[in-house]
Amino acid sequence: MQKQRLALLALPFLLVAAAPPHDPAKLRDAALKDDTAWTIAEGLTTEIGPRLAGSAQEARARDWAVAKLKSLGFKNVHVETFDIPGWERGEERGAIVTPYPQPLALTALGNSGATPADGVEAPLVAFANVAALQAAPADQIKGKIVYVGNEMRPAQDGSSYGYFGAVRRSAPSIAAQKGAVAIVIRGLGTDSHRVPHTGVTNFEAGVTPIAAAALSNPDADQIERIVAQGKPITLRLLVTPRRTGPRQSGNVIAEVPGTDPGAGIVAIGGHLDSWDLGTGAIDDAAGVAITAAAAKQIMDAGRPRRTIRVIWFGSEEIGGNGGQAYFDRHKAEPHASVSESDFGADRVWRFETKLNAASAPLTGRLEAALAPLGITKGSGTASAGADLGPWVRAGSNGIDLDQDGLRYFDVHHTSDDTLDKIDPDQLAQNVAAWTAMLAIVANAPESLAGGRD
């Protein structure tokens, strides 16, 4: 009898000890009051600032990231380096020479070629879109400066970026092939400020790069108004970036070790590099901050079943080099799920998944945990972003937490990408969503390995 009484007295303590430490709702609500993400974003943008891939600033950012992640309590913090083609911005000025002399606000595109040291002056030939440029005969373009339009519009899911992105990605190469001496495009932005949007372009193999720059939207409007008058236009450009040869970039990796090494890795993160015009706040200090802060919520509550691996990718902006380097190095390791935050800091409004059959039960649990934050299940398929997308394409589970993109492209890739554009309350809602997702996925009882095994 005495032994039975002692056993009954011990029962509540056993129940407390056995209770799961990662209750998604409890951790989600606690994350709404946590300022870890803001502290990371503030520190990275203030103490490092711009972090162009391959630059000394990006190297400083990696050192800063290692120290920060260690101070937060993460384990196995280290850097995995890789080489990238280096590129540096130089001088960039532009002006309308005729018929109405005036300066233009522009910035070079990543991978742009250069004008001669004293600039280039030539007649302008204008096209409404990339298709019109592609259809034009070379003799209409040879020896001229090309302008290509296409006015991007805001969309909550950012979908217009995919279509209108062709003007930046491919128009410079097409113009160079047809003999243009330079090209200016309407920048990929939805704002109406004289703040041009940079971004990477690529020249096809065998094509000699020409000077390629993006105009601010008001300056693109000005060009188009003069074109509509039917008056010949002459531009003068000075754009002097240079290729530097191979440089080093790297991924910063940290972990929350799990209790079951065979259950697979939950990989999350954002990219550490940024363009050099602003301080890379929404793109992507916010993303690395959100994901690390959510992982810390899980870590502080106790060890999850699966290891959570936080990856701050290098060299995303110039072509996803860090994501590919990570995949190539770790593809033999089972990844249970992958997710990236790289669309700013505004509130998460929906989630989307790409789950194998064994992982399907996660959907209902995610819906229940995320609904109180105003997040619903979308009808699309998760891509896991530029850096972790290779894993989804190879068969791993992917979960996207989609942020509201209505104002993202007002600031994206501009000098206006600064800390004041991050709303602390919306940032906290992101952390809460990621925390709930991680609590569910990292501790799911199902086998999530799926097709990759």
N, C-alpha and C positions, 0 to 999 in steps of 0.2 A: 504493500500500500504506500509506504514511504517513497519507494522508487517511482511509483506512478505519480505521486504529488510533485516530486521534483521534476519529472518529465513534463508535466502539465505547466509548471511554472516556467520552464525553459522554452516552451513552445513559442510564446510571443517573440522572444529574442531570435529564435531560429527563423521565424517568419520574416522579421525585419531584415535579417542578414540575407535571406534568400530572395527578397523583393528586388525586381530589376532596377538598377540605378539610373537607367536611361529612359525614363518616362518621357515620351515625345512632347506631351502637352506641358508638363512641368518645366522641362528645359526650354521649350519654345517661349513660354511666357517670361522666364527668367532672362532670356536673351534680349527681349525687348527693352530691358533696363541696363544692358551691358554696354560699356563704351570702348571695348577693346578694338573694334573695327575702326572707330573714329581715331583712336590713338595711333593705330598703324598707318592709316591714310594721312593723317596730319604729319607724322614723323617722316614718312617717305617723301612726301611732296615738299616739306619744309627743309629737311636736313640733306636731301639729295637733289630734288628738283627733276629737271629733264633727264631722261635715261635712254639716249639713242643707242640702239643695238651696236655693240662693238666698241663703244666709247669708254673713256675713263670714267664717266659718270655711271655707266651701267656696271662697271667693275666695282665702283664704290657702293652701288646699290646692293650688289651681291654680298659684300662684306657687312653692310648694314643689316641686310635680311638675316644673315646667319646669326648675328648678335641678337637681333630682335626675337627670332624664333626660339633661340636657346633661353633667353630671359623669360619667355612665356611658358617654358617648361616642356617644350617638344623634345623628342628623342631623335637620335640618328641624324642630326642636322648636318648637311654637307652640301657641297657644290659639285656638279658634274659639268665640266666644261666641254666646249666644242668650238670649231672654227667657223667663221662666216665671212662672206665678202664685205669688206668695209666700204663705207660711203660717208662723206662729210658734206654738209651744206656750206656754200660759199656766199658770195654777194648775190643779191636778187633785187633787181629793179626793173620796172617797166613803164612805158609811157606811150600814149597815142601821139604820134608826130603830126599826122594830118588825118582828117580835115580840121579837127578841133584839139589842139595840143593840151594835154593834161596827163598827170601821173596815174598809174594803175597800182592797185594793191594786189600783189601776187606772191606766191611762194613756190619754190621748186618741189617737184614730186620726188620721192625717194627713187633712187636709181637713175635720176635724170642725167643726161649728158650736159655739157657746158657750151655756152656761146664762146666765141673768141674773147680774149681778155678785155678788149675794148667794146664788146657787145656786138649785137647784130641789128641791122635796120632793114626791113623788107616789107613789101605789101602784104596785107592780110587777106586770107581767103577763109570764109566762114561756112560752117556746116551745122545744121540743126541737131544732128545726132551722129552716132558712130556709123550707122548704116549708110547715111549720105556720104560720109567720108570714104567708106569702103567702096562705094559705087563710083566715086569720082575718078576721072582719068588722071594719070600721073602728070600730064602736061599742065593740068589746072593747078597743081600743087607745087611742082618743082621750083625751088628757089624762093618760096614764100613762107610766111608764118601762118600756120593753121590755127583757126579757132573752132572748137567743137562745143556745142551747147548740151542741153538735156537738163531740165529743171527738176530736181528731186523734191518730193513732197513728204511730210511727216507721216509715219505709220506706227501704230502702237507696237507692232511686232518687228519693225525695222525692215520689212520685206522689200521696200523700194530700193534699199542699198544694193541688193543683188542685181537688179535690172540696170539701174543707173550707174552702177560701179564699172560697167564696161567702158565708159568714157575715160576713166582714169587708168584702168588696167590695160586696155588694148589700143586706144586711139593714138598714143605717142608712137608705138611701134608701126602702126599702119601709115602714119604721116611720114615717118622716117623712111620707110620702104619706098614711098612715092616721091621722095626727094625734097621734102620740106626742110627748111633750115632751123625751124623751131616750132613749138606748139604751145598754145595756151588753151586751157579748158575751163568750163564752169566747174568750180569745185563741188565736191560731194557734201553739200551742207543744206540744211533747211532753214537757216537763219537769214536775216536781211542786214547783216552788219558787214563792215569792210574788214573782215577778218578771214583771210583765205584758209582753206582746208588742204593740208598736205596728205600724203598717203603714198603707198608704193605703186610704181608702175613697172612693167617688165618689157624688155625688148627681145624679140625673137632671136634665136641663134643666127648669127651672121649679119644681123642688122646693127649698124653703127648708131649708138644712142645720140639723140639730139636733145637740145635744151627743152625741158618739158615743165611747165608751171601751171598752177591752178590760180584762177582769179577769184576774188571774193564775189559773192552773188551780186552786189550792187555794181561792181565793175563789169561783170558779164552782162548785166542789164544794159549798161551804158554802151558796150560794144554792139549789142543787138539793136539798140535804138538807132545807132548810126548806120548799121547795115540796112535797116529798114528804110532809111532815107535814100539808099542807093548811092551813097557817096563812097568813093575809094578810100580805104583806110591804110595807113602805114603805121607800123609799130616799131618801137625800139626796145630791145631787151638786153639786160645784162644778168646772166644766170651762170654762176661759176662753181658748182659743186665738183667734187673729185672722188674718184675711186681710190681707196688707199691700199688695196690688197688685203690678204687674209688678216682677220682680227679675231680675238677671242670673245665668246659669249658663254653663257652657262645657265643651267637650271639649279635653283636652290630647292633642296628637298628636306622635309622634316616629317616625323611620324608620331602618331599616337599608337603605340604597339597594342595589338589585340591579343586575346587569350587563345585564339585558335588559328595558328599559322596556316592551316590547310584550307581555311574558309575563303581565302582570296583577299585582295587588297581593294579598299575603297579609295580611289584616287580623285582628288579635288584640287582646284587651284585657279589661278589667273596668270597674267603675264606681268613680269617685273619691268621689262623695257617699256619705253614710251617714245613718241616722237619728241623732237627737240624744241618745239615752239612754246608749249606750255609746261606745266609741271606734272602732266600725266595723272591727274586726279581721278576723273571718271574712266580713263583709259590708260592704265587699269589698276591704279592704286586701290580703288574701291574693290575690285575683284579679289586681289590677294588679301585685302583686309577682311572682307566678308567671309571668305572660306576659312582663313586661319582662325578668326574669332569663333566661328561655329565649331571648328574642330576642338578648340580650347574648351568650349562649353562641355563637349562630350568627355574630353580628357579629365577635366576637373570633377566630373561626376563618377569617374571610375573607368576601368579598362573595358572597352567594347569587345565584342566577339572578334570582329575583323580589324585588322590594322587599317587605320586611316592615314593615307599618305597625302601630305600637303605639298604641292609643287608650284613654285613661283617660276614660271617659264621665262627664259631669255629669248630675245630675238624673234618675238612673235610678229612684230609689225612689218618686218621686211620679208615675210614669207613663211612663217610658222616653223622656223628652223629648230626652235627649242622643243616643240611638240614632237617633231619627227625624230630628233636626237633621243628623246626620252623613250619613244616607242621602240626604236632600234635597239636601245640598250636593255630594255626591260620586257621585251615581248614574250620571253619565256615564262614570266611570272604571271600567275593567274590573277586577273583583275575582275573582281565581282561586280564593280560598278564604277563609272567615270562621270564626272560633271565639272563644268567650268563656268566661272562667273566672269564675263567680259562684255558687258553691255551697260556699263554705268552703275549708278547707285539709286535710281528711282525704284519704286516698290515692285515687288514680284506680283504679277497678276494672274499667271497661269503656270502650270507645269506640264511637261510632255515627257513621254517615256519611250524607250526602245528596250523591251524586256523579253528574255527568252521565256519559254513556257513554265519552267520551274519557278521563275521570279514573278509571275503574273500576280500572285497574292499581294505583292507590295503596293499595287495600285490603290486598292481600297484603303489600306492603312495610310498611304500618303494623302489621299483625298480627305480623310477624317482629320488628320493632323494639320493640314494646311488650310482647310476651309475657314477656320476662325480668323485667319490673316487676310481673308478676301481673295484667296487663290483657288482657282478651279482647274479641272483637268482639261487640257486642250485636245484637239483631234489630230494633231500632227505627230511627227516622229522626232524623238530627241536626236540631236547631232553631236552633243558634248563639246561644241566649240571648235576653234581652229587647232588648239593644242592637244586636246584629248579625243578629237574626232577619229583619228586613226584606230583607236581601240573599238569604237562603236562599229566602224566599217569592218573590223576584223572579227566581230561577233560578241564583244563584251556588252553588258547592259549599260545603258545610258539614261540619265535623268537630267532634264533641263529645267531650271527655274527661271522662267522668262520675265525679264524686267520691262517696265513700261518704257517704250522708246520714243515717245512723242517729242521729247526735247533733246534726246541724245545727240542727234546730228546737227543741232544748233552749235554744239561745242566741239564735237569729235574732230581730232587731229588739228586743232587750232591753238593759238596762243591763249585762248580763253579757257582751256582745260586746266582749271585751277581749283583749289580746295573749296572755295566758296560756292562752287556749283554742286557740291554734295549736301543734300538735306539730311541732317543727323537722324531724324525720325524715320525717314524712308530707308536709310542705311540700316538702322536697327531692325526694321521689318524684314530686310533681306537676311540679316544674321539669324533672326528667329526662324525664317523659312528653312534656311540651310541647316540649322541645328535640328529641327524636327525631322528633316529628311535624313540626316546622318544618324540620328538616334534609331530610326527605323531600319535603314539599310545596313548599317554596321552591325546591328544585332539581330538581323532577320534569321529565323531558324532554318529557312529554306537553303538549299544548295543553289548558289547564284552563279556558279561557274559556266553552266550552259554550253553553248557550241564551241567555246574556245578550248575545251578539253577534248 
